Amino acid sequence: MRRLALALSISLLAYTAPLAAQSEPPSPDARAAMLAAAQKAMAPFAWLAGEWEGTATVYMGNGGTMAIVQHETVTSAAFNTALLIQGRGSMTANGTARQVWDAAAVFAYDVPSKAFSFMSASGSGMASKFAVEPHGAGFTWLLNDGTGARTRYVITRTADGQWHEIGETSRDGGTTWTKTIELLLSKTK
């Protein structure tokens, strides 16, 4: 019991120490203004919240393609300042459906840095933080791996309200791009 109490005390101290180092917490008015600014920044992406289903076409290196049934669940969170996204893909082989993809992400806006962020875990043990470029009601998320290879995903809303996404890679620093995946999803809820 003493160990638990000691561990809890250390955890609380570690959590509150950075707060104590600040001169003063933001005033209620400043917190309300930050919340309003983040909500305003995320408002164009509210259309993504819901359940989505459709096809993901994966473009293989050998020139072939593979079709996946894609499901996306998007939930608004943190007082409408973030979107939680879970993507799941499945394929049917020999009459049996099998899940082949499971990824999760957080898309949010940070008022102090005036920047969007996108953090994704691919379900393979890899997690990445991507740069984000908003455009209208959609956005592009990009990753540079440090070797000149780049990956980008562009999410847009079609005229009839579908979620359209294209993933591409570039091995020459962004001069030429090769499509790796394309999603076309319809909202089911």
PyRosetta script that sets phi, psi and omega in degrees:
from pyrosetta import init, pose_from_sequence

init()
pose = pose_from_sequence("MRRLALALSISLLAYTAPLAAQSEPPSPDARAAMLAAAQKAMAPFAWLAGEWEGTATVYMGNGGTMAIVQHETVTSAAFNTALLIQGRGSMTANGTARQVWDAAAVFAYDVPSKAFSFMSASGSGMASKFAVEPHGAGFTWLLNDGTGARTRYVITRTADGQWHEIGETSRDGGTTWTKTIELLLSKTK")
pose.set_psi(1, -39.6)
pose.set_omega(1, 178.7)
pose.set_phi(2, -63.1)
pose.set_psi(2, -39.3)
pose.set_omega(2, 179.4)
pose.set_phi(3, -61.7)
pose.set_psi(3, -42.8)
pose.set_omega(3, 178.6)
pose.set_phi(4, -62.4)
pose.set_psi(4, -45.0)
pose.set_omega(4, 179.5)
pose.set_phi(5, -63.6)
pose.set_psi(5, -41.8)
pose.set_omega(5, 178.3)
pose.set_phi(6, -63.9)
pose.set_psi(6, -45.3)
pose.set_omega(6, 179.3)
pose.set_phi(7, -62.0)
pose.set_psi(7, -41.7)
pose.set_omega(7, 179.6)
pose.set_phi(8, -64.9)
pose.set_psi(8, -42.6)
pose.set_omega(8, 178.8)
pose.set_phi(9, -62.0)
pose.set_psi(9, -44.2)
pose.set_omega(9, 179.0)
pose.set_phi(10, -63.8)
pose.set_psi(10, -41.8)
pose.set_omega(10, 178.8)
pose.set_phi(11, -61.7)
pose.set_psi(11, -44.7)
pose.set_omega(11, 179.6)
pose.set_phi(12, -65.5)
pose.set_psi(12, -40.2)
pose.set_omega(12, 177.8)
pose.set_phi(13, -62.2)
pose.set_psi(13, -44.5)
pose.set_omega(13, 179.2)
pose.set_phi(14, -63.5)
pose.set_psi(14, -35.3)
pose.set_omega(14, -179.0)
pose.set_phi(15, -74.1)
pose.set_psi(15, -40.4)
pose.set_omega(15, -174.4)
pose.set_phi(16, -89.6)
pose.set_psi(16, -18.2)
pose.set_omega(16, -178.4)
pose.set_phi(17, -57.0)
pose.set_psi(17, -46.3)
pose.set_omega(17, 178.5)
pose.set_phi(18, -62.7)
pose.set_psi(18, -33.6)
pose.set_omega(18, 178.8)
pose.set_phi(19, -67.4)
pose.set_psi(19, -40.4)
pose.set_omega(19, -179.1)
pose.set_phi(20, -66.5)
pose.set_psi(20, -29.3)
pose.set_omega(20, -179.0)
pose.set_phi(21, -71.6)
pose.set_psi(21, -20.4)
pose.set_omega(21, 178.3)
pose.set_phi(22, -72.5)
pose.set_psi(22, 148.6)
pose.set_omega(22, -178.4)
pose.set_phi(23, -66.0)
pose.set_psi(23, -52.1)
pose.set_omega(23, 178.0)
pose.set_phi(24, -150.1)
pose.set_psi(24, 145.1)
pose.set_omega(24, 175.9)
pose.set_phi(25, -68.6)
pose.set_psi(25, 156.2)
pose.set_omega(25, 177.7)
pose.set_phi(26, -61.1)
pose.set_psi(26, 146.9)
pose.set_omega(26, 178.8)
pose.set_phi(27, -67.6)
pose.set_psi(27, 160.7)
pose.set_omega(27, 176.5)
pose.set_phi(28, -56.3)
pose.set_psi(28, -36.2)
pose.set_omega(28, 178.9)
pose.set_phi(29, -66.4)
pose.set_psi(29, -39.9)
pose.set_omega(29, 179.1)
pose.set_phi(30, -67.1)
pose.set_psi(30, -40.7)
pose.set_omega(30, 178.1)
pose.set_phi(31, -63.9)
pose.set_psi(31, -41.1)
pose.set_omega(31, 178.9)
pose.set_phi(32, -64.5)
pose.set_psi(32, -39.2)
pose.set_omega(32, 178.9)
pose.set_phi(33, -66.5)
pose.set_psi(33, -40.1)
pose.set_omega(33, 178.2)
pose.set_phi(34, -64.5)
pose.set_psi(34, -43.3)
pose.set_omega(34, 178.6)
pose.set_phi(35, -60.4)
pose.set_psi(35, -46.5)
pose.set_omega(35, -179.5)
pose.set_phi(36, -62.2)
pose.set_psi(36, -40.5)
pose.set_omega(36, 179.9)
pose.set_phi(37, -65.5)
pose.set_psi(37, -41.5)
pose.set_omega(37, 179.1)
pose.set_phi(38, -67.1)
pose.set_psi(38, -41.0)
pose.set_omega(38, 178.0)
pose.set_phi(39, -63.0)
pose.set_psi(39, -40.8)
pose.set_omega(39, 178.6)
pose.set_phi(40, -63.9)
pose.set_psi(40, -41.6)
pose.set_omega(40, -179.9)
pose.set_phi(41, -64.7)
pose.set_psi(41, -35.6)
pose.set_omega(41, -177.8)
pose.set_phi(42, -85.9)
pose.set_psi(42, -15.1)
pose.set_omega(42, -175.8)
pose.set_phi(43, -53.8)
pose.set_psi(43, -40.3)
pose.set_omega(43, -179.6)
pose.set_phi(44, -62.4)
pose.set_psi(44, -16.5)
pose.set_omega(44, -176.4)
pose.set_phi(45, -102.8)
pose.set_psi(45, 5.8)
pose.set_omega(45, -178.6)
pose.set_phi(46, -60.8)
pose.set_psi(46, -26.0)
pose.set_omega(46, -180.0)
pose.set_phi(47, -59.9)
pose.set_psi(47, -22.5)
pose.set_omega(47, -178.3)
pose.set_phi(48, -73.0)
pose.set_psi(48, -23.5)
pose.set_omega(48, -177.4)
pose.set_phi(49, -62.9)
pose.set_psi(49, 130.5)
pose.set_omega(49, 179.3)
pose.set_phi(50, 138.4)
pose.set_psi(50, -168.5)
pose.set_omega(50, 178.4)
pose.set_phi(51, -105.5)
pose.set_psi(51, 134.7)
pose.set_omega(51, -177.6)
pose.set_phi(52, -128.9)
pose.set_psi(52, 148.3)
pose.set_omega(52, 176.1)
pose.set_phi(53, -148.9)
pose.set_psi(53, 147.2)
pose.set_omega(53, 178.1)
pose.set_phi(54, 174.0)
pose.set_psi(54, -152.8)
pose.set_omega(54, -175.9)
pose.set_phi(55, -112.4)
pose.set_psi(55, 138.2)
pose.set_omega(55, 169.7)
pose.set_phi(56, -113.9)
pose.set_psi(56, 123.4)
pose.set_omega(56, 176.3)
pose.set_phi(57, -101.2)
pose.set_psi(57, 119.6)
pose.set_omega(57, 179.2)
pose.set_phi(58, -97.1)
pose.set_psi(58, 127.8)
pose.set_omega(58, -179.6)
pose.set_phi(59, -95.8)
pose.set_psi(59, 118.3)
pose.set_omega(59, -175.5)
pose.set_phi(60, -85.2)
pose.set_psi(60, 155.6)
pose.set_omega(60, 179.3)
pose.set_phi(61, -62.7)
pose.set_psi(61, -24.7)
pose.set_omega(61, -179.0)
pose.set_phi(62, -86.5)
pose.set_psi(62, 5.6)
pose.set_omega(62, 179.7)
pose.set_phi(63, 95.0)
pose.set_psi(63, -9.8)
pose.set_omega(63, 178.0)
pose.set_phi(64, -84.4)
pose.set_psi(64, 174.6)
pose.set_omega(64, 177.3)
pose.set_phi(65, -130.5)
pose.set_psi(65, 162.5)
pose.set_omega(65, 177.8)
pose.set_phi(66, -137.6)
pose.set_psi(66, 131.9)
pose.set_omega(66, -179.4)
pose.set_phi(67, -98.4)
pose.set_psi(67, 133.8)
pose.set_omega(67, 178.1)
pose.set_phi(68, -124.7)
pose.set_psi(68, 139.3)
pose.set_omega(68, 170.7)
pose.set_phi(69, -81.4)
pose.set_psi(69, 119.1)
pose.set_omega(69, -174.0)
pose.set_phi(70, -108.6)
pose.set_psi(70, 134.0)
pose.set_omega(70, 174.5)
pose.set_phi(71, -120.4)
pose.set_psi(71, 133.3)
pose.set_omega(71, 175.8)
pose.set_phi(72, -126.9)
pose.set_psi(72, 131.2)
pose.set_omega(72, 174.9)
pose.set_phi(73, -115.8)
pose.set_psi(73, 121.6)
pose.set_omega(73, -177.8)
pose.set_phi(74, -122.9)
pose.set_psi(74, 125.6)
pose.set_omega(74, -178.6)
pose.set_phi(75, -122.1)
pose.set_psi(75, 133.0)
pose.set_omega(75, 173.4)
pose.set_phi(76, -76.0)
pose.set_psi(76, 138.8)
pose.set_omega(76, -176.5)
pose.set_phi(77, -143.4)
pose.set_psi(77, 172.3)
pose.set_omega(77, 175.3)
pose.set_phi(78, 53.5)
pose.set_psi(78, 52.4)
pose.set_omega(78, 179.8)
pose.set_phi(79, 56.2)
pose.set_psi(79, 42.8)
pose.set_omega(79, 177.6)
pose.set_phi(80, 65.1)
pose.set_psi(80, 31.4)
pose.set_omega(80, 176.5)
pose.set_phi(81, -110.4)
pose.set_psi(81, 1.7)
pose.set_omega(81, -179.6)
pose.set_phi(82, -151.6)
pose.set_psi(82, 155.1)
pose.set_omega(82, 171.9)
pose.set_phi(83, -119.2)
pose.set_psi(83, 130.4)
pose.set_omega(83, 173.8)
pose.set_phi(84, -98.8)
pose.set_psi(84, 126.0)
pose.set_omega(84, -173.3)
pose.set_phi(85, -123.8)
pose.set_psi(85, 128.3)
pose.set_omega(85, 172.6)
pose.set_phi(86, -123.8)
pose.set_psi(86, 124.8)
pose.set_omega(86, 177.7)
pose.set_phi(87, -111.8)
pose.set_psi(87, 131.6)
pose.set_omega(87, 179.1)
pose.set_phi(88, -132.5)
pose.set_psi(88, 132.3)
pose.set_omega(88, 179.4)
pose.set_phi(89, -122.8)
pose.set_psi(89, 145.2)
pose.set_omega(89, 178.5)
pose.set_phi(90, -138.8)
pose.set_psi(90, 157.6)
pose.set_omega(90, 177.2)
pose.set_phi(91, -131.3)
pose.set_psi(91, 153.7)
pose.set_omega(91, 176.0)
pose.set_phi(92, -111.4)
pose.set_psi(92, 124.9)
pose.set_omega(92, 177.2)
pose.set_phi(93, -133.9)
pose.set_psi(93, 131.6)
pose.set_omega(93, -178.5)
pose.set_phi(94, 53.9)
pose.set_psi(94, 38.2)
pose.set_omega(94, 176.8)
pose.set_phi(95, 78.2)
pose.set_psi(95, 4.0)
pose.set_omega(95, -178.4)
pose.set_phi(96, -118.9)
pose.set_psi(96, 126.3)
pose.set_omega(96, 176.6)
pose.set_phi(97, -79.8)
pose.set_psi(97, 138.4)
pose.set_omega(97, -179.0)
pose.set_phi(98, -138.5)
pose.set_psi(98, 131.2)
pose.set_omega(98, 177.9)
pose.set_phi(99, -72.6)
pose.set_psi(99, 129.5)
pose.set_omega(99, -178.5)
pose.set_phi(100, -121.1)
pose.set_psi(100, -4.9)
pose.set_omega(100, -176.9)
pose.set_phi(101, -146.9)
pose.set_psi(101, 136.7)
pose.set_omega(101, 176.2)
pose.set_phi(102, -153.0)
pose.set_psi(102, 107.8)
pose.set_omega(102, -177.5)
pose.set_phi(103, -130.3)
pose.set_psi(103, 157.7)
pose.set_omega(103, 178.3)
pose.set_phi(104, -139.1)
pose.set_psi(104, 150.4)
pose.set_omega(104, -178.9)
pose.set_phi(105, -150.9)
pose.set_psi(105, 159.1)
pose.set_omega(105, 171.0)
pose.set_phi(106, -125.1)
pose.set_psi(106, 126.5)
pose.set_omega(106, 176.9)
pose.set_phi(107, -117.0)
pose.set_psi(107, 124.1)
pose.set_omega(107, -174.2)
pose.set_phi(108, -150.0)
pose.set_psi(108, 171.7)
pose.set_omega(108, 177.0)
pose.set_phi(109, -121.0)
pose.set_psi(109, 134.2)
pose.set_omega(109, 178.9)
pose.set_phi(110, -110.6)
pose.set_psi(110, 113.4)
pose.set_omega(110, -176.1)
pose.set_phi(111, -63.9)
pose.set_psi(111, -48.1)
pose.set_omega(111, -177.7)
pose.set_phi(112, -56.7)
pose.set_psi(112, -39.6)
pose.set_omega(112, -179.9)
pose.set_phi(113, -90.0)
pose.set_psi(113, -8.3)
pose.set_omega(113, -178.4)
pose.set_phi(114, 55.5)
pose.set_psi(114, 43.0)
pose.set_omega(114, -176.1)
pose.set_phi(115, -141.0)
pose.set_psi(115, 148.3)
pose.set_omega(115, 172.5)
pose.set_phi(116, -85.0)
pose.set_psi(116, 154.9)
pose.set_omega(116, 175.1)
pose.set_phi(117, -134.9)
pose.set_psi(117, 152.7)
pose.set_omega(117, 178.4)
pose.set_phi(118, -141.2)
pose.set_psi(118, 115.1)
pose.set_omega(118, 178.4)
pose.set_phi(119, -116.6)
pose.set_psi(119, 130.6)
pose.set_omega(119, -174.7)
pose.set_phi(120, -131.3)
pose.set_psi(120, 140.6)
pose.set_omega(120, 170.7)
pose.set_phi(121, -116.9)
pose.set_psi(121, 126.0)
pose.set_omega(121, -170.9)
pose.set_phi(122, -87.5)
pose.set_psi(122, -0.8)
pose.set_omega(122, -177.8)
pose.set_phi(123, 78.4)
pose.set_psi(123, 11.3)
pose.set_omega(123, 179.6)
pose.set_phi(124, -117.9)
pose.set_psi(124, 7.8)
pose.set_omega(124, -175.7)
pose.set_phi(125, 92.9)
pose.set_psi(125, 2.6)
pose.set_omega(125, 179.2)
pose.set_phi(126, -111.7)
pose.set_psi(126, 137.6)
pose.set_omega(126, 175.4)
pose.set_phi(127, -130.2)
pose.set_psi(127, 143.1)
pose.set_omega(127, -176.9)
pose.set_phi(128, -139.4)
pose.set_psi(128, 148.7)
pose.set_omega(128, 172.0)
pose.set_phi(129, -107.4)
pose.set_psi(129, 127.3)
pose.set_omega(129, -174.4)
pose.set_phi(130, -109.4)
pose.set_psi(130, 147.7)
pose.set_omega(130, 168.6)
pose.set_phi(131, -73.1)
pose.set_psi(131, 150.5)
pose.set_omega(131, -177.0)
pose.set_phi(132, -126.9)
pose.set_psi(132, 135.6)
pose.set_omega(132, 173.6)
pose.set_phi(133, -123.2)
pose.set_psi(133, 107.3)
pose.set_omega(133, 178.3)
pose.set_phi(134, -73.7)
pose.set_psi(134, 148.9)
pose.set_omega(134, 174.0)
pose.set_phi(135, -149.8)
pose.set_psi(135, 109.9)
pose.set_omega(135, -178.0)
pose.set_phi(136, 57.8)
pose.set_psi(136, -125.8)
pose.set_omega(136, 179.6)
pose.set_phi(137, -95.5)
pose.set_psi(137, 14.9)
pose.set_omega(137, 178.9)
pose.set_phi(138, -130.2)
pose.set_psi(138, -176.6)
pose.set_omega(138, 178.9)
pose.set_phi(139, -157.8)
pose.set_psi(139, 160.6)
pose.set_omega(139, 175.4)
pose.set_phi(140, -115.0)
pose.set_psi(140, 133.4)
pose.set_omega(140, 173.7)
pose.set_phi(141, -116.2)
pose.set_psi(141, 133.7)
pose.set_omega(141, -169.6)
pose.set_phi(142, -129.3)
pose.set_psi(142, 148.0)
pose.set_omega(142, 176.2)
pose.set_phi(143, -138.3)
pose.set_psi(143, 128.9)
pose.set_omega(143, 171.9)
pose.set_phi(144, -106.6)
pose.set_psi(144, 128.5)
pose.set_omega(144, -175.4)
pose.set_phi(145, -89.8)
pose.set_psi(145, 2.2)
pose.set_omega(145, 178.1)
pose.set_phi(146, 90.5)
pose.set_psi(146, -10.9)
pose.set_omega(146, 179.6)
pose.set_phi(147, -107.1)
pose.set_psi(147, 5.7)
pose.set_omega(147, -176.0)
pose.set_phi(148, 100.5)
pose.set_psi(148, -14.6)
pose.set_omega(148, 176.8)
pose.set_phi(149, -79.2)
pose.set_psi(149, 137.8)
pose.set_omega(149, -179.7)
pose.set_phi(150, -129.5)
pose.set_psi(150, 147.9)
pose.set_omega(150, 175.3)
pose.set_phi(151, -127.6)
pose.set_psi(151, 138.4)
pose.set_omega(151, 175.5)
pose.set_phi(152, -141.7)
pose.set_psi(152, 147.5)
pose.set_omega(152, 175.3)
pose.set_phi(153, -127.6)
pose.set_psi(153, 130.6)
pose.set_omega(153, -178.8)
pose.set_phi(154, -117.2)
pose.set_psi(154, 117.2)
pose.set_omega(154, 179.0)
pose.set_phi(155, -105.6)
pose.set_psi(155, 126.6)
pose.set_omega(155, 176.5)
pose.set_phi(156, -134.0)
pose.set_psi(156, 160.8)
pose.set_omega(156, 174.7)
pose.set_phi(157, -104.2)
pose.set_psi(157, 123.6)
pose.set_omega(157, -179.4)
pose.set_phi(158, -73.9)
pose.set_psi(158, 169.1)
pose.set_omega(158, -180.0)
pose.set_phi(159, -59.5)
pose.set_psi(159, -29.6)
pose.set_omega(159, 179.9)
pose.set_phi(160, -98.5)
pose.set_psi(160, 19.2)
pose.set_omega(160, 171.5)
pose.set_phi(161, 84.6)
pose.set_psi(161, 10.8)
pose.set_omega(161, 178.6)
pose.set_phi(162, -84.5)
pose.set_psi(162, 157.8)
pose.set_omega(162, 174.9)
pose.set_phi(163, -90.9)
pose.set_psi(163, 118.5)
pose.set_omega(163, 177.7)
pose.set_phi(164, -116.8)
pose.set_psi(164, 129.9)
pose.set_omega(164, -179.3)
pose.set_phi(165, -139.0)
pose.set_psi(165, 136.4)
pose.set_omega(165, 176.0)
pose.set_phi(166, -125.0)
pose.set_psi(166, 130.9)
pose.set_omega(166, 173.8)
pose.set_phi(167, -108.6)
pose.set_psi(167, 136.9)
pose.set_omega(167, -178.2)
pose.set_phi(168, -140.8)
pose.set_psi(168, 155.9)
pose.set_omega(168, 172.8)
pose.set_phi(169, -126.2)
pose.set_psi(169, 153.8)
pose.set_omega(169, 176.1)
pose.set_phi(170, -134.0)
pose.set_psi(170, 132.3)
pose.set_omega(170, 178.6)
pose.set_phi(171, -103.2)
pose.set_psi(171, -0.3)
pose.set_omega(171, -177.8)
pose.set_phi(172, -121.0)
pose.set_psi(172, 34.4)
pose.set_omega(172, 175.9)
pose.set_phi(173, 75.8)
pose.set_psi(173, 14.1)
pose.set_omega(173, 176.4)
pose.set_phi(174, 104.7)
pose.set_psi(174, 8.0)
pose.set_omega(174, 177.7)
pose.set_phi(175, -73.8)
pose.set_psi(175, -48.3)
pose.set_omega(175, 176.9)
pose.set_phi(176, -124.0)
pose.set_psi(176, 148.4)
pose.set_omega(176, -176.2)
pose.set_phi(177, -125.6)
pose.set_psi(177, 143.4)
pose.set_omega(177, 176.4)
pose.set_phi(178, -118.7)
pose.set_psi(178, 126.0)
pose.set_omega(178, -179.6)
pose.set_phi(179, -69.1)
pose.set_psi(179, 132.2)
pose.set_omega(179, 179.2)
pose.set_phi(180, -110.9)
pose.set_psi(180, -29.0)
pose.set_omega(180, -179.3)
pose.set_phi(181, -157.6)
pose.set_psi(181, 149.8)
pose.set_omega(181, 174.4)
pose.set_phi(182, -140.8)
pose.set_psi(182, 128.2)
pose.set_omega(182, 179.8)
pose.set_phi(183, -114.3)
pose.set_psi(183, 141.4)
pose.set_omega(183, 170.1)
pose.set_phi(184, -135.7)
pose.set_psi(184, 109.7)
pose.set_omega(184, -172.7)
pose.set_phi(185, -122.6)
pose.set_psi(185, 147.4)
pose.set_omega(185, 175.7)
pose.set_phi(186, -114.2)
pose.set_psi(186, 146.2)
pose.set_omega(186, -179.5)
pose.set_phi(187, -75.9)
pose.set_psi(187, 130.1)
pose.set_omega(187, 178.1)
pose.set_phi(188, -104.2)
pose.set_psi(188, -21.6)
pose.set_omega(188, 176.0)
pose.set_phi(189, -144.4)
pose.dump_pdb("model.pdb")
